[in-house]
């Protein structure tokens, strides 16, 4: 099965259209003021051919709801210290709960969210809540034995397709890409994304048995 590609940190209408045309599965819009890619006004165009994901960090639930309705979000991604109860309060939408990983012990926190969040996202623990452009040791995820599917994030770059294809986890359903595919914060290099998608698709096909 072709992995899902989520392109995060979008806000320019033309760039949104171009990225959508590549056949990506999810597009992320960041609503955390601490991000250089924060959406401060509604883009003139929002995608219809892929899922819309709103990224929040410890935001007031009422504000998350208002934003989700205004932007027609398919998913809400929570990138802070939101509790399982907080996640459960947003069950009108599909919820992606993000976890920042530096050691195997960081995976313990996922247990409380099993059966509550629809998806997990594993990112690199860094100074910022996300978009640090740095990878963590993916082999740490061998210690994840939960049932919730996840997206792999954290510093994935244009040249990582072959390495991603060589790495495997039964619960990994796709990849979240952001800062290493940018011309500037919030503006993606479409040709780099196009090549990345082509490469991972080709690599996945090459792994199929004859």
N, C-alpha and C positions, 0 to 999 in steps of 0.2 A: 504494500500500500504506500502511495506517495506520501511523504511526511508533510505535515502542515507547516507552512511558512507564515509567521506573524511578523509584519513590519511595524515597528513601534516608533513613536515620536513624530507623527505626521501632523501637519497643520496648513500646508500650502495647497490650495485647490488644484492647481495644475499638476503638482507633484503627486497628489492623491490620485488623480485620474490615471497618471502614468503607471503608478505602482499597482493600482487595481487591475490594469490591463494585462499585467504579467500572470494573472491567475493565482494570486496569493490567497491563503485561506482566511487570514485575520489581519486587521489593521488597527493599530493602537493609537489612542489619543490621550495624552497625558494632561491631567487636570491638577497636578500637584504644583503649587507655586514655586517650590524649590528647584524645579527642573528648568534647564535652559530651553527645553522643548515644550514648555507649558502652553496649552491652548488658552488664549485670553479672549478670543472672539471666535464665533462660529465661522468655519470656512465656508466659502461660497458654494463648495461642492463637498458632499459626503458620499462615500462609496455605497453602492447597492449590490455589487457582485461579490462581496466578501463580508465577513462578520465585523462589526464595529466593537472595539474593546475600549472601555474607558478606564484609565489607570488613576487610582486614588491612593493617598497615603494618610491614614488616620483622619479622614475627613468626617465631618458631621453626616450622619446617615441621611438626614432630610436633604442635605445638599447633594449627596450622591444620587438620591432618587430624582431630584429636580434635573440634574445634569443628564442622567440616564434617559429620562423622558424627552428632554429637549433635543438630545443628539440621536435618539433612536438606537441606543446601545443594545447589542446582542449579548455582550459579556461585560461584567464589572471585574476589574483586576485590582486586588487589594495588596498593596506593597508595603504596608506598615505592620504595626503590632496588633492589628484587628483580631478580636477574640472570635471563637467559634460562634458565640451568640450573635455577634455583629454580622458575621457571614450569614447565619440563618435568617436574620432579619431582612436580607436582600434576596430571598429565594424567588422573587418574581423574575429575576434575571439569572442567567448562568453566571457562576462566580469562579474566577481564577484566583487562588490564594498563592501569593509569591512568598518564597523563603530564600533568605540569603545564606549561602553555604561557604564555610571555610574549613570545617572539620566534619568528620562523620557524626559527631555528637549533635550537630545542627539539624540532622534529619529527624531527631526524636520529636521535634516540635510538630511534625506533620501528623502525628498520631491523633491528636485532638481534633483534627479537621477531616478525618476520614468519614465519608458519608455525609459531610456537610458542604464542602466545596465540590464543584463539578470537575475542576482541573487544578493541578498544582503547577507552579512555575519555579524552577530552581535557577537562582541568579548568584552572582558573585557578591560576597560580603565586602563592602567598601565604605568609603566616606559618604557617598550618596545612597539614597534608597534604590537607585538603579541608574543605568546608563553610564557606568564607570569605564566601560570599554576594556575590562580585564577579565580573563578567564579563571575559573577555579578548576580544581582537579576533578574531571568528570568521573574518574574511577571511584571517587567517594560515593557515587550514587549506587554502587553495588550493594551498599548498605540500606538502600531503600527497598522495603518489601511490602509497601502498601498496595492497595488496589486502585487508587486514584491515578488516572493517566496524567502525564506531565509534559510540559514544554521545557526544553533546555534553553537557557539564556546565559548572558554574561560574556561579553567580549567576543562573540562569534564573528569571524571576519570573512572576507571574500575568498581567502585561500584555504578555508577549513572544510570544504566539501568532502575531500577524500578522507580526512581524519574522522569526520562525522560518520561517514559510511563504514569505517572500520570499527567504530564504537557502537555498542548495542545495549539497550535495556528494553525489556519487554513492555514497560509502561511508558516509554518515550514515544510521543505521537507527533513531535515536530520541534521546530526551532524558532526562537524569538531573536530577531536581528534589529540593530538600532545604530549605535554611534559609529561603528566601524564601516558603515555603508553611507556615510554622510559627506556632502560637500560643505555643509555648515550645520550647526544644530537646527534640527527640524526640517532640513532639506536633504532628501536622499539622492544618491547617485544611482539612477535607474539602470544604467548598463551594468554596474557591479551586481545589483540585485538580480538582473536578468541572467547573468552568467552563473551566479550562485545557484539559482533555481535549476538551470539547465544541468549544471554539474551534479547536484545532488539527485536529480531525477535520473540522470544517466547512470550514476553509481548504484542507485537502488535497483534499476533494471538489470544491471550487470550481475547483481547478487542473486537474482532469481534462478532457480534450477531449470535446466533445459528439459 
